[in-house]
Amino acid sequence: MYENKTDDQPVRAVLACVDTGEFDAEVSIAELAELAETANAKVVGTMIQRRQTFDSATCMGTGRLEELKEHLAPLEAELVIFDHELTGVQVRNIEDILEVRVIDRTTLILDIFAQRARTKEGKLQVELAQQKYRLPRLTGLGTSLSRLGGGIGTRGPGETKLETDKRHIRRRISALEAELEELEKHRNFSRSRRKKDGVLCAAIVGYTNVGKSTLLNALTDAGVLAENKLFATLDTTSRSIELPDGRSVMLIDTVGLIRRLPHELVEAFKSTLEEAASADIILNVQDLSSPEREEQAEVTRKLLSELGCDGIPKIDVLNKCDIAQFTDTVFEDDTTVMISAKHRDGFARLLECIMKNLPETARRMRLLVPYSETAFIGRIRAEGKVFSEEYAENGTLIDALVDIKLVKRAEEFEVE
């Protein structure tokens, strides 16, 4: 994650937070600790300051920062991570006081995303988010760049280097956006092709580390990386499964969500998240064992609403029921199902729920088709699926998945 460190040498980090009452600081900093550990940092201390507003120059009050500085040396801390977005000026001012490296929550998340991205599109999206986040923060580093440039005052070579850096970043942002636009065209083509071919899609969404990839692997043997870490997988994976009624559904895994997900990341990964907006059904996977389940589920619902998914059928998939407490208080219905992706429990009921909530595009039917109507079987086979075929005295007995357009005609030949 940081210079001169290997995976065997985690960075010793202290977490800092200003509690203005805007959100639950204790819960947020606990999540920040998980993020830090995911990025290979060892959390050796935390500090929370309660105040009405942020300090415009240093975020946290200078007196509390001086107090924090006294603790850094005994803890051998090399890094301080703030649970807020910091401006370039704030980072510089805090580093001047603490004399250690300082980053913010967004920088940490971007770093994790950079580690986890595997596909070309994923890497481009992460870099775009990093560059957009970095651009407005360069200004705060103007003075230090002047010193690096060897100029006198603040408007020498350092200022020139600052402007050069800004132009370089703007050019890079334009190039990244152009590349992603081409990939987006390909993604849109794939979506429209699926729609044209009548392929049903189910988007797997949810908070990070709730078991989405484990569920996809268990249902389809997809082989997607599934670790007990935040943002274990970023890249979209699609696999097909068959429902009890014979219909095939394309399961699409999406990037995990998190509280206060940086705006730059939401924008960068919008094309990936929009898979949910074009899906026929959405599986909102939740960690039933987490005390924060309801809040995490609400984060997911809010973002889905922002993406225009309000009219799409949704199923709450309550995962990790094998380790959750008070499961007897959970009411299951056609839109709520408890499962254990790890032990593959509850899958039959999950598939039934998906089948019931999907729009009816085909119906499984048992038909006795007269020999004079054999051509109709050919249409069923072309637009649906024939599971079995048996020749009887009065015609052909078939078990078939009949396209919705042919159902009315097929009802003439339906048998028990």
C-alpha positions in Angstrom: 0.0 0.0 0.0 2.7 2.5 0.9 6.4 2.9 0.0 9.1 0.7 1.6 6.4 -1.7 2.9 5.7 -5.3 1.9 2.6 -7.5 2.5 4.5 -8.9 5.6 5.1 -5.4 7.0 1.7 -3.7 7.6 1.8 0.1 8.2 1.1 1.1 11.7 -1.8 3.5 11.6 -3.8 5.7 13.9 -7.4 6.5 13.0 -8.9 10.0 13.6 -12.4 11.2 13.5 -14.3 14.4 14.3 -17.8 13.7 15.6 -20.2 16.5 14.7 -23.3 14.3 15.2 -23.8 13.9 11.4 -23.3 10.1 11.6 -22.5 7.5 14.3 -18.8 8.1 14.7 -18.2 4.9 16.6 -19.7 2.7 13.9 -18.0 4.6 11.1 -14.5 4.4 12.7 -15.0 0.7 13.3 -15.7 0.4 9.6 -12.6 2.5 8.8 -10.6 0.1 10.9 -11.8 -2.8 8.7 -10.9 -0.7 5.6 -7.4 -0.1 7.0 -6.8 -3.8 7.7 -8.0 -4.6 4.2 -5.4 -2.2 2.8 -2.7 -3.9 5.0 -2.5 -1.4 7.8 -2.3 -2.3 11.4 -4.5 0.0 13.5 -2.6 0.9 16.7 -4.9 3.6 18.1 -7.9 5.8 17.5 -8.9 9.3 18.5 -12.4 10.9 18.2 -13.0 14.6 18.9 -16.5 15.8 19.5 -17.1 19.3 18.2 -19.9 21.2 16.4 -18.1 21.9 13.2 -14.9 20.9 11.4 -11.9 23.2 11.7 -11.5 24.6 8.2 -7.7 24.6 8.4 -7.0 21.3 10.2 -10.4 19.4 10.4 -9.6 18.5 14.0 -8.7 21.2 16.5 -5.0 22.1 16.7 -4.9 21.4 20.4 -6.2 17.9 19.9 -3.8 17.3 17.0 -0.9 18.3 19.4 -2.3 15.7 21.8 -2.4 13.1 19.1 1.2 13.9 18.1 2.4 13.0 21.6 0.9 9.5 21.2 2.3 8.8 17.7 5.9 8.1 18.7 5.2 5.6 21.6 2.8 3.8 19.2 5.4 3.8 16.4 2.7 5.1 14.1 3.7 6.0 10.6 0.3 7.0 9.2 -2.8 8.8 10.4 -6.1 8.1 8.6 -9.0 10.6 8.9 -12.5 9.3 8.7 -13.5 12.3 6.5 -12.6 13.8 3.2 -9.7 16.3 3.6 -8.7 19.2 1.3 -5.1 19.4 0.1 -4.6 22.4 2.5 -5.9 20.4 5.4 -3.6 17.4 4.6 -0.6 19.7 4.4 -1.5 21.5 7.7 -2.1 18.3 9.6 1.1 16.7 8.3 3.0 19.9 9.4 1.7 19.4 13.0 1.9 15.6 13.3 5.1 15.1 11.2 3.7 11.8 9.8 1.9 10.9 6.6 -1.8 11.7 6.6 -4.6 10.4 4.3 -8.4 10.5 4.4 -11.1 7.8 4.1 -11.6 8.3 0.4 -7.9 8.0 -0.4 -7.9 4.7 1.6 -10.9 3.4 -0.3 -9.4 4.4 -3.6 -6.2 2.6 -2.7 -8.1 -0.6 -1.9 -9.9 -0.4 -5.2 -6.6 0.1 -7.0 -5.3 -3.1 -5.4 -8.5 -5.1 -6.1 -9.3 -4.1 -9.7 -8.4 -6.9 -12.2 -10.1 -6.2 -15.5 -9.1 -3.4 -17.8 -12.4 -1.6 -17.2 -12.0 -1.9 -13.5 -8.5 -0.5 -13.5 -9.5 2.4 -15.8 -12.5 3.2 -13.5 -10.3 3.3 -10.4 -7.6 5.5 -12.0 -10.3 7.9 -13.2 -11.7 8.2 -9.7 -8.2 8.8 -8.3 -7.3 11.5 -10.8 -10.6 13.3 -10.3 -10.1 13.2 -6.5 -6.4 14.3 -6.8 -7.0 17.3 -9.1 -8.6 19.8 -6.7 -6.2 18.8 -4.0 -3.1 19.7 -5.9 -3.6 23.4 -5.0 -3.0 22.8 -1.3 0.5 21.5 -2.2 1.6 24.6 -4.1 4.1 25.8 -1.5 5.8 22.4 -1.1 6.0 22.1 -4.9 7.7 25.5 -5.0 10.3 24.3 -2.5 10.8 21.1 -4.5 11.3 23.2 -7.7 14.0 25.3 -6.1 12.2 28.6 -6.7 12.1 31.6 -4.4 8.7 32.4 -2.9 5.6 30.7 -4.0 5.4 31.6 -7.7 8.6 30.2 -9.1 9.2 26.8 -10.8 7.0 25.1 -8.2 3.9 27.0 -9.3 4.8 26.1 -12.9 5.1 22.5 -11.9 1.7 22.7 -10.2 0.1 24.0 -13.4 1.9 21.3 -15.4 0.6 18.6 -13.1 -2.9 20.0 -13.4 -2.8 20.0 -17.2 -1.3 16.5 -17.2 -4.1 15.2 -14.9 -6.8 16.9 -17.0 -5.4 15.3 -20.2 -5.3 11.9 -18.4 -8.9 12.3 -17.2 -10.1 13.0 -20.8 -8.2 10.0 -22.1 -9.6 7.7 -19.4 -13.1 8.9 -20.0 -12.7 8.3 -23.8 -11.5 4.7 -23.2 -14.3 4.0 -20.7 -16.9 5.5 -23.2 -15.8 2.9 -25.7 -16.1 0.1 -23.2 -19.5 1.5 -22.2 -20.7 1.2 -25.8 -19.7 -2.5 -25.8 -21.5 -3.0 -22.4 -24.6 -1.3 -23.7 -24.5 -3.5 -26.8 -24.2 -6.6 -24.7 -27.2 -5.4 -22.6 -29.3 -4.7 -25.6 -28.3 -8.1 -27.1 -29.4 -9.9 -24.0 -32.8 -8.1 -24.0 -33.2 -8.9 -27.7 -32.4 -12.5 -27.1 -34.8 -12.6 -24.2 -32.1 -13.4 -21.6 -33.4 -12.8 -18.1 -30.9 -11.0 -15.7 -30.6 -11.0 -11.9 -28.3 -8.4 -10.4 -26.6 -9.3 -7.1 -26.2 -6.1 -5.1 -25.4 -5.3 -1.5 -23.0 -3.9 1.1 -19.4 -5.0 0.8 -18.4 -8.3 2.5 -22.0 -9.6 2.9 -21.3 -12.7 0.7 -22.3 -11.7 -2.8 -19.4 -13.5 -4.5 -19.7 -16.5 -2.2 -23.4 -16.7 -3.3 -22.5 -16.5 -7.0 -19.8 -19.2 -6.6 -22.1 -21.5 -4.7 -24.9 -21.2 -7.3 -22.8 -21.3 -10.4 -19.3 -22.5 -9.5 -18.1 -19.2 -11.0 -14.7 -19.3 -9.2 -14.9 -15.6 -8.2 -12.5 -14.4 -5.5 -14.4 -14.5 -2.2 -12.5 -13.4 0.9 -13.6 -12.1 4.3 -12.3 -8.6 3.4 -14.0 -5.4 2.2 -14.2 -5.0 -1.5 -12.7 -8.5 -2.2 -13.9 -8.3 -5.8 -14.7 -5.3 -7.9 -15.1 -6.6 -11.4 -18.5 -7.6 -12.8 -18.9 -11.3 -13.3 -21.9 -13.0 -15.1 -22.9 -16.6 -14.9 -26.1 -18.4 -15.9 -28.3 -20.7 -13.7 -31.5 -22.6 -14.5 -34.7 -22.1 -12.5 -37.1 -24.9 -11.4 -39.4 -23.9 -14.3 -36.6 -24.4 -16.8 -35.9 -20.7 -17.5 -32.3 -19.6 -17.5 -31.2 -16.5 -15.6 -28.0 -14.6 -15.9 -26.6 -13.7 -12.5 -24.5 -10.5 -12.4 -22.3 -9.8 -9.5 -21.7 -6.0 -8.8 -19.2 -4.0 -6.7 -20.0 -3.8 -3.0 -21.3 -0.7 -1.4 -20.3 1.1 1.7 -21.4 4.1 3.9 -20.4 7.4 2.4 -19.1 5.8 -0.7 -16.9 8.5 -2.3 -18.7 10.4 -5.0 -15.8 9.9 -7.4 -16.2 6.1 -7.1 -20.0 6.2 -7.5 -19.5 8.1 -10.7 -16.6 5.9 -12.0 -18.4 2.7 -11.3 -21.8 3.9 -12.5 -21.6 1.9 -15.7 -21.0 -1.3 -13.6 -23.7 -0.4 -11.1 -26.1 0.3 -13.9 -26.2 -3.4 -14.5 -28.7 -3.4 -11.7 -30.9 -0.7 -13.4 -31.2 -2.9 -16.5 -31.8 -6.2 -14.6 -35.1 -8.0 -14.5 -34.8 -8.7 -10.8 -32.4 -7.5 -8.0 -31.1 -9.7 -5.2 -30.2 -7.4 -2.3 -27.8 -9.6 -0.3 -27.5 -8.8 3.4 -25.5 -10.1 6.3 -28.1 -11.4 8.7 -25.4 -11.8 11.5 -24.4 -8.1 11.3 -25.9 -5.7 13.9 -25.7 -3.0 11.1 -27.8 -5.1 8.7 -30.8 -2.7 8.4 -28.6 0.4 8.0 -26.4 -1.4 5.4 -29.5 -2.5 3.5 -30.8 1.0 3.5 -27.5 2.3 2.0 -28.1 -0.2 -0.9 -31.7 0.7 -1.4 -30.9 4.4 -1.5 -28.3 4.0 -4.2 -30.5 1.6 -6.2 -33.2 4.3 -6.1 -30.7 6.9 -7.4 -29.8 4.6 -10.2 -33.5 4.4 -11.2 -34.3 0.8 -10.0 -37.5 1.6 -8.1 -39.8 -0.3 -10.5 -37.6 -3.5 -10.6 -38.7 -6.5 -8.5 -36.3 -7.1 -5.5 -35.6 -9.9 -3.1 -34.0 -9.4 0.3 -31.5 -12.3 0.5 -30.5 -12.7 4.2 -27.2 -14.5 4.1 -25.1 -16.1 7.0 -28.2 -17.5 8.7 -25.9 -20.2 10.0 -24.2 -17.8 12.4 -26.9 -15.3 12.9 -28.9 -15.0 16.1 -32.7 -14.6 16.5 -33.4 -16.0 13.0 -36.8 -17.2 14.4 -37.9 -13.5 14.5 -37.3 -13.1 10.7 -40.5 -13.4 8.6 -39.9 -15.0 5.2 -42.2 -14.4 2.3 -41.9 -14.3 -1.5 -39.5 -11.3 -1.3 -37.5 -12.3 1.7 -35.4 -15.5 2.0 -32.8 -16.7 4.5 -29.8 -18.6 3.2 -26.2 -19.6 4.0 -24.1 -19.2 0.9 -21.2 -20.9 2.6 -23.2 -24.1 3.4 -25.6 -23.8 0.4 -28.7 -23.8 2.6 -31.9 -22.2 1.5 -31.0 -22.2 -2.2 -34.1 -24.1 -3.3 -36.4 -21.5 -1.8 -34.2 -18.7 -3.2 -34.7 -20.1 -6.7 -38.4 -20.4 -6.1 -38.6 -16.8 -5.0 -36.6 -15.6 -8.1 -38.9 -17.6 -10.3 -42.1 -16.1 -8.7 -40.9 -12.5 -8.9 -39.5 -12.6 -12.4 -41.9 -11.3 -15.1 -43.5 -14.3 -16.9 -41.6 -14.6 -20.1 -42.3 -18.4 -20.5 -44.3 -21.1 -19.0 -43.5 -24.7 -18.4 -46.3 -26.9 -19.9 -47.2 -30.5 -20.6 -48.7 -30.7 -24.0 -50.2 -33.4 -26.3 -49.7 -32.0 -29.8 -51.6 -33.8 -32.6 -49.4 -35.1 -35.4 -51.1 -32.6 -37.7 -49.6 -29.8 -35.6 -46.0 -31.0 -35.5 -44.8 -27.7 -36.9 -45.9 -26.0 -33.7 -43.5 -28.2 -31.7 -40.8 -26.7 -34.0 -41.8 -23.2 -33.0 -41.8 -24.1 -29.3 -38.3 -25.6 -29.7 -37.0 -22.5 -31.6 -38.3 -20.0 -29.0 -38.3 -22.0 -25.9 -37.1 -25.4 -24.7 -38.3 -29.0 -25.0 -37.3 -31.2 -22.0 -38.8 -34.5 -23.1 -40.7 -35.8 -26.1 -42.8 -39.0 -26.3 -44.8 -40.3 -29.2 -48.4 -41.4 -28.2 -51.3 -42.7 -30.1 -53.0 -39.3 -30.6 -49.9 -37.1 -31.0 -46.6 -36.1 -29.4 -46.5 -35.7 -25.7 -44.0 -33.0 -24.7 -42.7 -31.3 -21.5 -41.7 -27.9 -22.6 -40.8 -24.3 -21.7 -43.2 -22.3 -23.9 -42.4 -18.7 -24.8 -45.1 -16.4 -23.5 -46.1 -15.5 -27.1 -47.1 -19.1 -27.8 -48.8 -19.9 -24.4 -52.3 -19.0 -25.6 -52.1 -21.4 -28.6 -50.3 -24.0 -26.5 -53.2 -24.0 -23.9 -55.3 -25.8 -26.6 -53.0 -28.9 -26.3 -52.4 -28.7 -22.5 -52.9 -31.9 -20.5 -52.6 -32.7 -16.8 
